[in-house]
Amino acid sequence: MAGEGATVVVNGRRQGPLDEVVAAIGAAGGKALTATADLTDDEAASRLADRCLADHGCVDVLVNNAGFSSSVRSARHLDAATWTDVWRVNVLGPAMLARALLPAMIDAGGGTIITVSSVAGLRPNVMAGAAYGSAKAAVANWMTELASEVRNLGVRCSTIFPGEIDTPILDRRALPPDDDQRAMMARPEDVAEAVLLCATLPARAMIDELVITPTRQRDLTADMAAAREKSS
């Protein structure tokens, strides 16, 4: 995004990794700022949006990429607190951010909202987890509904559904993948290319949904079995 001339506001819970991203963007000649927020906090999304609007007036592109999954995946063992945390990050956070930023987009005559869902939202399974898969389905449903409201106001809504991507969230699985298994997966930069495509198409065109999966499929039998049995 910065390479295309955008000023990027990088959000996350931890300041250290944000500083690394901003430093890398700056070294490449781009412009970026940090903004810490934990989206398990119901008010964090609103505070983040308020800060962005105060500093920049309008956000042209919102990328909802925060994700959280529980270590427990089976519906038989998930407690209410875990369900709530997963849904706050994956559903409520994006919805509240978009609600806060939409008026300025509409006033400006356009904008783009890109939400990273998951293939688990399309094809749920115990390996992805009951809470995570249902949350990713819900956020995709919300994006479809939102598009029906705002596309004729010039605001584009695109949902990306990645399959297995080699990121640290996989460490929370009942059976974390090893290096050989991770090598078969797609990578974060592959999803980033899809995000960039959604954001840089001419304003007259919108990608409604885009699915990205690894070219090679791996045997998930052991992963599924481990997810069914892990309860804590």
N, C-alpha and C positions, 0 to 999 in steps of 0.2 A: 504493500500500500504506500509506504513512504517512497519507494522507488518511482511510483506513479505521481508523486508530488503531494500526497496527502500529509497533513499533520496528524500523527497517530497518537491517540491516548491509550496507553496500555494499562489494562486493569488486571488485578489479581489480589490474592490475600497477602502475599509476602513481598516485601519491598526489594529484597536482594535479587530475585530473578527478574523483576521488572527493571531494575537498574541495568542489568546485563543486556536486556533487549534494547533499551534506550541507548546504551553505549554503542551497541552494534549498529543500530540505525544511524546514529550520529557519525560513526566512523565511515559509513558508506555514503555520507552526504545528505542524509535525510533528517527529518525533524520529528521528534517524539517526546512525549511527556508521560509521567507515571501517575496512576491514581489507584490507591489501594482501597479495596472493599471486599468484604466477605458476604456473599449473597445468601448465606444461611441467616443473616440478619435481615428481618423484614423491611427495615428502613434503609438498608445500605444502597439499594438500587436507586431510590429516590435521591439520596444525597449525592451519589455519583452523577446522576443526570443533572442535578442542579449545578454542580461544580462545572461540568462540561458546558452547559448553556451559559453560565456566568462568564466563563473564560473565552468562549468561542461564538456565542450567539446562536449557532445552529450546528447540529451534527449531521453531516451529509450521508454518512454510512455508519450504521450500527451493526457490529458483528457479535452476535450472542454465541460465545464459544466456551463459556464456563461450564464445566461438567463435574459431576460428583456421583460416585457409585459406592455402594456399601460393600464391606467385606462379606457379609452374609447375603446370599442371592436367592435362596429358596423361599417361596411364599409361606412355607410351613414354619419358618423360623424368624421372619422379619418382624421387628417390633414397631410400635407406632412412632417412636422417636426417629427411627431410621427412615421409615417411609416419609416423614415430614421433612427431614433434612434433604433427602434426595429430590423431593418435589420442589422444595424452596429454591434450590440451585438451578435445576433443569427446567422448571416451568415458571414459577412465580417471579424469579429474578428477571428473565427475559421479558415477561409480560409487563412488569413494572417499569423496566428501563424503557421499553418501547412506548408505553403510555406517557411517560414523562417527556420523551423526546419528539413524539409525533406532532404536537402542535406547531413547533418551530419548523419541522419539515414541510408540513402542509402550508404554512404561511409562506415558505420559500418557494413553493411550487413543485417540490419533489424531494426525494430522498430514497435510500435503499436500506432495508432491514434484512440481514442475512442471519439465519439461525442454523447452528450445527446440531442436528438431531442425531440419529443413529440408525443403522440397519436393524438394531434391536427393536426400534419402534415400528418397523414393518414386519419383522419376523421374530417375535419374542421367543426367548428360550431361557432356561434356568441358568446357563452360563453367564448371560448378560445380567440376569436378575429380574425379579418381579417388579421391584420398585423402579429400577432404572429403565427397563423396557417400557413400562406403562407411562413413565414420565416423558420419555422420548416420543412416544406415540401422541401423548397429550400436547406437547409443544408443537409438533407438526400439525395437529388438528387446529390448534390456536392460530398458527401462521396462515393456514388456508382460510380460516374465517377472517383474519385480519386483512388479508389480501382482498377479500370480497368487499371490505369496507373502504379501503384507502387507495386501491390501484387507480381508480378514476380521479383521484386527487393528486396523482403523480408519484405516489410512494410505492416502490416495488418491494415485494416480500418473497424472498427465496429461501428454501429449506434444503440443506445438504444432509444426506444420509451416508455417513462413512461406515464401512465394515470394520474389520480389525485394523487398527492403526497402532503402531509401536509408540506408545506414550506411557508415562508413569502410572496412569490409571489402571493399567493391567496388573500392577503389583498388588492391587486389592482383590484380585480373583482368588478363589479357593485353591486353584492350581496355577500359579503365575507361569507364564510361558518362559522357556529357556531361550538362549541366544539364537539357536537354530530355528526355533519356531518364530521368533520375532523377525528373523531375516526374511521370512515369507510374507510378512505383512506390508501393507502400504505405510507411508510415513507422513508426519504432520505437514511437510512441505507439499505433498500431493493434495491434501485438503486445502492448503493455502492457495494453491493455483486455482482450485474451484471457486474459492471465496473471491479471489481477484477477478475471475471471469464474470461472476454475478455482479460485481461492483462496477466493472468497466465497460460492460455492454452499453451501446447507445441507449439513452433514456427511453426510447420508443420500444425497447425490447426487455423482457423480463424472463428469467429462468424460474419457473415455479418450483420444481423439485429436481434434485440431482443426486444420483446414487453412485458412490465410489466403493469398490470392493477390491481386495487383493486378486491379482490375476490367478495365482495358484491357491487352491483350496487345501486345507490341512485337516487331518483327522481330529475331530473334537470329542471323541467318545470319552476319554479320560477326564477332559475338562468338565463335561456335563455331569459325570458321575461324582466328581469332587464337589461341584456346586450344589448338588442335591443333598449332600450329607453334611456340609459345613453349617453349623448353627451358631458359631460365635467367633 
